[in-house]
């Protein structure tokens, strides 16, 4: 099967590619030119030189003619769309590019699929941040009320995916996950890698919230397998799939920031000092996903517990920083 992947240089993309290759997919990576805001030079994609094993096309997803050309040429069986500005702070400082990267790239891909390969599957990855100001737990029936450019961009991506499925017959689905965590996440503004790095290097931990904000999580290996589950369900003739559907995926565990910090420090065996800065003004205070729909309709269950995922993550960073110190 031929698969087109956007966002391959991101955190999830770096974990997804080897699994696709192991399952004998022909992988075509669409990635941004060097110098773009969303370009991530320290990703697993580059570290492991995945471009040797994939066909790589460097193009601007905001250029419809370029997107249309590659879709017409490849005629993919599946398009997995994960391209985005993933850092909230970067998104805030670059609102136009952030919005267009999620919205316009989605529009271009969907339109090219509609015109040239309508049998392709389209898996659109958004975020739990689309739920914005709703009350937890978040379920798929809730209305969107974004208050940040990042979530507004993802809401637009969601609407386009649903409309192209319902109005034009594109075989699409949307994935909404809790906060990913795992090895090879070098965005140290995220709480899990930041705390682990601080614990290993014995640096004081500074929290930008007051510690009471709550978050829901999903181990990166479980996030990878969701793609294969959806591909299977979307092509299962015995149980027709409702295209345009969106699904929540997480561990359904609501932990405050200070609780996750303390859990990580305990697992690391660290007594690193924690300082409350409390300067987060635009973050959603509480995040918790209701995953009953995915469990009922897809038969989904996470394979990894929070503790299993955190322990594997700590092992990765311990080894990574140990090797880095030697070099």
PyMOL commands that set and color helices and strands:
alter all, ss='L'
color gray80, all
select helices_A, chain A and resi 11-22+44-47+50-52+64-74+88-93+95-116+128-131+149-168+191-201+220-234+257-268+292-298+306-326
alter helices_A, ss='H'
color red, helices_A
select strands_A, chain A and resi 2-6+26-31+55-58+78-81+121-125+171-177+179-181+205-207+214-215+217-219+246-249+255-256+274-276
alter strands_A, ss='S'
color yellow, strands_A
deselect
rebuild
show_as cartoon
